[in-house]
Amino acid sequence: MNPRQAWDRLRTRTFRKRRHLAALWRYGTGRKMANIARVEWERVRGRDRLSGKPYILIVDPLNVCNLKCPLCPTGRGELPLKNGKMELEAFRRLVDTIAPHTVKIMLYNWGEPFLHKDILEIIAHAHGRGIATALSSNLNLLPRGGAEAVVRSGLDDLIVSCDGLTQETYEIYRKGGRVETVFANLEELAQARRRLGSRTPKIEFQFLVFEHNEHEVPHVEERARALGADFVRIMPPYIGPNSAGIRPARGDAFRKEEDPADDDGKSVFDPGSDPDELAARHPPPLQCFWPWRSMVINWNGSVDPCCFKNYHGDFGNIVDAGFEAIWNSDVYRYARRWIAGRAKDEVAPFKIVCRGCPGYR
């Protein structure tokens, strides 16, 4: 790792830890703190049946997007899960169930959250139940009510994904988007926040570095902060075998330090990979906290273990079975045993992404 990579990683980790601590400070209760302590104790001990509950959730409001980014399975039309959106009442029931132990909900995954007609009501309900909310958007549109409505909803964190400072570079990856619209919406949000005297949402400007926009990196932070961003994250993307002509940056500082694929190109992230073969290459125990701390819920209620390859619903459906039945189900317990290195000798009863994954690094 070169000095630039080390500095960027330190800045990012510091900012994100500060953001999580802010959520804990604002929304933490004695019950939630006790639950976090219980979860971490059970995780360190490699427990598979948990009394602790996940304290960070990813809930995808919808898996539809207005852009066609070539590295994204949504943009390529390759998501195995059909397109749809979570109904407001279903979200409210879910939040009412998990509110006592949940500190934060990430309201994004495979779609553009601002396309959901009820996204502000979704944010406001979680906020009202004492849960921090975060959202990632390409910001080519704002929801009904505009920037002030976003601020008033109680949204805590907003990630703005923008990978170009000119239309020429921006549209190479963010196909169908307009960079000037992004800039105008970002500036409007920052101004609305000032008018309303609100400290939230905190705005992170996220810039993925490719070969075609690498020359703009020296100007990104100045431009983003001028528009009202609180933090700027400049980072390399994961560019897999289906890159659609998108090339990684030339400079080592903007290339991923570790590629999740093996030397022959096979990866747990690719549809044709054999999980048994990959599991032999990446034997447990693995460095991963997901099945203890968190849960990923798709728009239709299907559950996956993490945010990396999580559109199959292999862990059941929370709408059909309920939270308690899912959280300590046989498949979840097997995943925890596998990650902790306690299921090596078991005949694999489930085909889950955890088997063959190199771990969360």
C-alpha positions as CSV (number, residue, x, y, z in Angstrom):
1,M,0.0,0.0,0.0
2,N,1.4,3.4,-1.0
3,P,1.2,6.5,1.2
4,R,-1.8,7.9,-0.8
5,Q,-3.7,4.7,-0.3
6,A,-2.9,4.6,3.4
7,W,-3.9,8.2,4.0
8,D,-7.2,7.8,2.0
9,R,-8.0,4.6,3.9
10,L,-7.3,6.3,7.3
11,R,-9.5,9.3,6.4
12,T,-12.4,7.1,5.2
13,R,-12.3,4.9,8.2
14,T,-12.1,7.8,10.6
15,F,-15.0,9.6,8.9
16,R,-17.2,6.4,8.8
17,K,-16.4,5.5,12.4
18,R,-17.3,9.1,13.4
19,R,-20.6,8.8,11.5
20,H,-21.5,5.5,13.1
21,L,-20.6,6.8,16.5
22,A,-22.9,9.9,15.8
23,A,-25.7,7.5,15.0
24,L,-25.1,5.6,18.2
25,W,-24.9,8.8,20.2
26,R,-28.1,10.1,18.7
27,Y,-30.2,6.9,18.7
28,G,-28.5,4.6,21.2
29,T,-30.4,3.4,24.2
30,G,-29.4,1.2,27.1
31,R,-31.2,-1.7,25.5
32,K,-29.4,-1.2,22.2
33,M,-26.0,-0.8,23.8
34,A,-26.6,-4.1,25.8
35,N,-27.6,-5.8,22.5
36,I,-24.4,-4.6,20.7
37,A,-22.3,-6.0,23.6
38,R,-24.1,-9.3,23.4
39,V,-23.7,-9.5,19.6
40,E,-20.0,-8.8,19.8
41,W,-19.5,-11.3,22.6
42,E,-21.3,-14.0,20.6
43,R,-19.5,-13.1,17.4
44,V,-16.0,-13.4,19.0
45,R,-17.0,-16.8,20.5
46,G,-18.3,-18.0,17.1
47,R,-21.8,-18.7,18.4
48,D,-24.3,-19.9,15.8
49,R,-27.5,-19.5,17.8
50,L,-27.7,-15.9,18.9
51,S,-29.6,-14.2,21.6
52,G,-28.3,-10.8,20.3
53,K,-30.0,-9.2,17.3
54,P,-28.5,-7.4,14.3
55,Y,-28.0,-3.7,15.0
56,I,-27.3,-2.5,11.4
57,L,-29.7,-3.5,8.6
58,I,-29.6,-3.0,4.9
59,V,-33.2,-2.7,3.5
60,D,-33.5,-2.2,-0.2
61,P,-36.6,-0.1,-0.9
62,L,-36.5,-1.1,-4.6
63,N,-34.2,-2.7,-7.2
64,V,-34.9,-0.3,-10.1
65,C,-32.6,2.4,-11.3
66,N,-32.8,5.4,-13.7
67,L,-29.2,4.9,-14.9
68,K,-27.4,2.1,-16.8
69,C,-24.0,1.8,-15.2
70,P,-22.1,-1.0,-17.0
71,L,-20.6,-2.6,-13.9
72,C,-23.8,-2.8,-12.0
73,P,-26.1,-5.9,-12.5
74,T,-29.1,-3.6,-12.2
75,G,-27.8,-1.3,-14.9
76,R,-27.0,-4.4,-17.1
77,G,-30.5,-5.9,-16.4
78,E,-28.9,-9.0,-14.9
79,L,-30.3,-9.1,-11.4
80,P,-31.8,-12.6,-10.7
81,L,-34.5,-10.9,-8.5
82,K,-37.4,-9.4,-10.5
83,N,-37.9,-5.7,-10.3
84,G,-40.1,-4.4,-7.6
85,K,-40.5,-2.1,-4.6
86,M,-41.2,-2.6,-0.9
87,E,-44.6,-1.4,0.1
88,L,-44.7,1.3,2.8
89,E,-46.9,-0.8,5.2
90,A,-44.5,-3.8,4.9
91,F,-41.6,-1.5,5.7
92,R,-43.4,0.0,8.7
93,R,-44.2,-3.5,10.1
94,L,-40.5,-4.5,9.7
95,V,-39.2,-1.4,11.4
96,D,-41.7,-1.8,14.3
97,T,-40.3,-5.3,14.8
98,I,-36.6,-4.4,14.7
99,A,-36.7,-0.9,16.3
100,P,-35.8,-2.0,19.9
101,H,-32.3,-3.3,18.8
102,T,-31.5,-1.6,15.5
103,V,-29.2,1.5,15.5
104,K,-29.1,2.2,11.8
105,I,-30.8,1.2,8.5
106,M,-29.1,1.6,5.1
107,L,-31.9,2.3,2.6
108,Y,-30.1,1.3,-0.6
109,N,-28.6,-1.6,-2.4
110,W,-29.5,-2.4,-6.0
111,G,-31.7,0.5,-6.9
112,E,-32.1,4.3,-6.8
113,P,-34.0,5.0,-3.6
114,F,-35.3,8.4,-4.7
115,L,-37.4,6.6,-7.3
116,H,-39.5,5.1,-4.6
117,K,-42.6,7.3,-4.2
118,D,-42.8,6.6,-0.4
119,I,-39.1,7.0,0.3
120,L,-39.5,10.1,2.5
121,E,-42.2,8.4,4.5
122,I,-39.9,5.3,4.9
123,I,-37.1,7.5,6.2
124,A,-39.4,9.4,8.5
125,H,-40.9,6.3,10.0
126,A,-37.5,4.8,10.8
127,H,-36.4,8.2,12.2
128,G,-39.5,8.3,14.4
129,R,-38.8,4.9,15.8
130,G,-35.3,5.9,16.9
131,I,-33.3,4.5,14.0
132,A,-30.6,6.3,12.0
133,T,-31.0,6.2,8.3
134,A,-28.5,6.3,5.4
135,L,-29.2,6.5,1.7
136,S,-27.0,6.4,-1.4
137,S,-28.2,8.1,-4.6
138,N,-26.9,9.1,-8.0
139,L,-28.9,12.3,-7.3
140,N,-30.2,12.7,-10.8
141,L,-33.5,13.4,-9.2
142,L,-35.0,14.5,-5.9
143,P,-38.2,13.0,-4.4
144,R,-41.5,14.7,-4.2
145,G,-41.2,17.8,-2.1
146,G,-37.6,18.5,-3.2
147,A,-34.5,19.2,-1.0
148,E,-36.3,20.6,2.0
149,A,-38.5,17.5,2.2
150,V,-35.4,15.4,2.3
151,V,-33.9,17.4,5.1
152,R,-37.2,17.4,7.1
153,S,-37.6,13.6,6.7
154,G,-34.8,13.1,9.3
155,L,-32.3,11.4,6.9
156,D,-28.9,11.2,8.7
157,D,-26.5,10.3,5.9
158,L,-26.6,10.8,2.2
159,I,-24.0,9.3,-0.2
160,V,-23.9,11.0,-3.6
161,S,-22.3,8.8,-6.3
162,C,-20.8,11.0,-8.9
163,D,-17.8,9.8,-11.0
164,G,-17.1,12.8,-13.3
165,L,-16.7,16.5,-13.1
166,T,-17.8,17.1,-16.7
167,Q,-20.6,15.5,-18.7
168,E,-18.0,14.0,-21.1
169,T,-16.3,11.9,-18.3
170,Y,-19.5,11.4,-16.2
171,E,-21.6,9.7,-18.8
172,I,-19.0,7.1,-19.7
173,Y,-20.0,5.2,-16.5
174,R,-23.2,6.9,-15.3
175,K,-25.0,6.2,-18.5
176,G,-28.2,8.2,-18.8
177,G,-27.3,10.7,-16.2
178,R,-26.6,14.5,-16.2
179,V,-23.7,15.7,-14.1
180,E,-25.1,19.3,-13.9
181,T,-28.3,17.9,-12.5
182,V,-26.3,16.1,-9.8
183,F,-24.4,19.3,-9.0
184,A,-27.6,21.4,-8.8
185,N,-29.4,18.9,-6.6
186,L,-26.4,18.6,-4.3
187,E,-26.2,22.4,-3.9
188,E,-29.9,22.6,-3.3
189,L,-29.7,20.1,-0.5
190,A,-26.8,21.9,1.1
191,Q,-28.7,25.2,0.9
192,A,-31.9,23.6,2.3
193,R,-30.0,22.2,5.2
194,R,-28.6,25.7,6.0
195,R,-32.0,27.3,5.7
196,L,-33.6,24.8,8.0
197,G,-30.8,25.0,10.5
198,S,-30.2,21.3,10.3
199,R,-27.0,19.4,10.7
200,T,-28.3,16.5,8.7
201,P,-28.2,14.8,6.3
202,K,-24.4,14.6,6.3
203,I,-23.3,14.5,2.7
204,E,-20.6,12.2,1.3
205,F,-19.4,12.8,-2.2
206,Q,-18.2,9.4,-3.6
207,F,-16.1,9.4,-6.7
208,L,-15.1,6.0,-8.3
209,V,-11.8,6.3,-10.2
210,F,-11.4,4.8,-13.7
211,E,-8.9,5.3,-16.4
212,H,-11.3,7.8,-18.1
213,N,-11.7,10.1,-15.1
214,E,-8.4,9.7,-13.3
215,H,-7.2,13.1,-14.5
216,E,-10.0,14.8,-12.6
217,V,-9.0,13.4,-9.2
218,P,-7.0,16.5,-8.1
219,H,-10.1,18.7,-8.5
220,V,-12.7,16.4,-7.0
221,E,-12.5,17.5,-3.4
222,E,-12.5,21.2,-4.1
223,R,-15.5,20.9,-6.4
224,A,-17.5,18.7,-4.0
225,R,-16.9,20.9,-1.0
226,A,-17.9,24.0,-3.0
227,L,-21.2,22.3,-3.7
228,G,-21.8,21.5,0.0
229,A,-20.4,18.0,0.6
230,D,-19.1,17.3,4.1
231,F,-16.8,14.5,3.1
232,V,-15.2,13.3,-0.2
233,R,-14.4,9.7,-0.8
234,I,-12.2,8.9,-3.8
235,M,-12.0,5.2,-4.3
236,P,-11.3,2.4,-6.8
237,P,-14.2,0.3,-8.0
238,Y,-14.3,-3.5,-8.3
239,I,-14.0,-4.2,-12.0
240,G,-14.8,-7.9,-12.7
241,P,-14.5,-9.9,-15.8
242,N,-17.6,-8.3,-17.4
243,S,-16.2,-4.8,-17.5
244,A,-18.0,-3.7,-20.6
245,G,-15.0,-1.8,-21.7
246,I,-14.6,0.1,-18.5
247,R,-10.9,0.2,-17.6
248,P,-9.3,0.6,-14.2
249,A,-7.2,3.6,-13.3
250,R,-3.5,3.6,-14.4
251,G,-2.2,4.8,-11.0
252,D,-1.7,2.2,-8.3
253,A,-3.3,4.6,-5.7
254,F,-6.7,4.1,-7.5
255,R,-6.6,0.4,-8.1
256,K,-8.0,-2.1,-5.6
257,E,-5.3,-3.5,-3.4
258,E,-7.0,-6.9,-3.3
259,D,-9.0,-8.5,-6.0
260,P,-11.6,-11.0,-4.8
261,A,-11.0,-13.2,-7.8
262,D,-8.5,-16.1,-7.9
263,D,-5.6,-16.2,-10.4
264,D,-7.8,-17.9,-13.0
265,G,-10.4,-15.2,-12.7
266,K,-12.9,-17.3,-10.8
267,S,-14.7,-15.4,-8.0
268,V,-17.6,-16.0,-5.6
269,F,-19.1,-12.9,-7.2
270,D,-19.4,-14.5,-10.7
271,P,-22.5,-16.5,-11.5
272,G,-20.7,-19.5,-13.0
273,S,-18.4,-20.1,-10.1
274,D,-18.5,-23.4,-8.2
275,P,-18.9,-22.7,-4.5
276,D,-17.4,-26.1,-3.5
277,E,-14.3,-25.4,-5.5
278,L,-13.9,-21.9,-4.2
279,A,-14.5,-23.1,-0.6
280,A,-11.5,-25.3,-0.9
281,R,-9.4,-22.3,-1.9
282,H,-10.8,-20.1,0.9
283,P,-11.1,-22.4,3.9
284,P,-12.6,-21.0,7.1
285,P,-12.3,-19.4,9.6
286,L,-13.1,-16.2,7.7
287,Q,-12.8,-12.6,8.7
288,C,-16.5,-11.6,8.5
289,F,-19.0,-10.0,10.9
290,W,-22.1,-9.9,8.7
291,P,-24.2,-12.8,10.0
292,W,-23.8,-11.5,13.6
293,R,-24.1,-7.8,13.3
294,S,-26.3,-7.2,10.2
295,M,-29.0,-8.5,7.9
296,V,-29.8,-7.7,4.3
297,I,-33.4,-7.5,3.2
298,N,-34.5,-7.2,-0.4
299,W,-37.6,-5.3,-1.5
300,N,-39.7,-8.5,-1.4
301,G,-38.6,-9.5,2.1
302,S,-36.1,-12.1,1.0
303,V,-33.0,-12.2,3.2
304,D,-29.3,-12.5,2.3
305,P,-26.3,-12.6,4.6
306,C,-24.3,-9.6,3.3
307,C,-24.2,-6.8,0.8
308,F,-21.8,-8.4,-1.7
309,K,-23.8,-11.0,-3.5
310,N,-27.2,-10.6,-2.0
311,Y,-30.0,-10.9,-4.5
312,H,-30.9,-14.6,-4.2
313,G,-32.8,-14.6,-0.9
314,D,-31.0,-17.8,0.2
315,F,-31.7,-17.1,3.9
316,G,-35.5,-17.1,3.7
317,N,-38.2,-14.5,3.6
318,I,-38.8,-12.2,6.5
319,V,-42.3,-11.3,5.4
320,D,-43.4,-14.9,5.3
321,A,-41.5,-16.3,8.3
322,G,-40.9,-13.3,10.6
323,F,-37.7,-12.0,12.0
324,E,-37.2,-14.4,14.9
325,A,-37.6,-17.5,12.7
326,I,-35.1,-16.2,10.1
327,W,-32.4,-14.9,12.4
328,N,-31.7,-18.3,14.1
329,S,-32.8,-20.5,11.1
330,D,-30.8,-23.5,10.1
331,V,-29.2,-21.7,7.2
332,Y,-28.1,-18.7,9.3
333,R,-26.7,-21.0,12.0
334,Y,-24.8,-23.0,9.3
335,A,-23.3,-19.8,7.8
336,R,-22.1,-18.7,11.2
337,R,-20.5,-22.1,11.9
338,W,-18.8,-22.1,8.5
339,I,-17.4,-18.6,8.9
340,A,-16.2,-19.4,12.4
341,G,-14.5,-22.6,11.1
342,R,-16.8,-25.0,13.0
343,A,-18.5,-26.5,10.0
344,K,-15.5,-27.8,8.0
345,D,-16.4,-31.4,8.4
346,E,-20.1,-31.0,7.9
347,V,-21.7,-32.1,4.7
348,A,-22.8,-28.8,3.2
349,P,-26.6,-28.7,3.7
350,F,-27.0,-25.3,2.0
351,K,-25.6,-23.6,-1.1
352,I,-24.9,-20.2,0.3
353,V,-22.5,-17.5,-0.8
354,C,-20.5,-17.8,2.5
355,R,-19.0,-21.0,1.2
356,G,-16.4,-20.0,-1.3
357,C,-16.2,-16.4,-0.1
358,P,-12.7,-15.2,0.7
359,G,-14.2,-13.2,3.7
360,Y,-14.9,-9.6,4.3
361,R,-11.7,-7.6,4.2
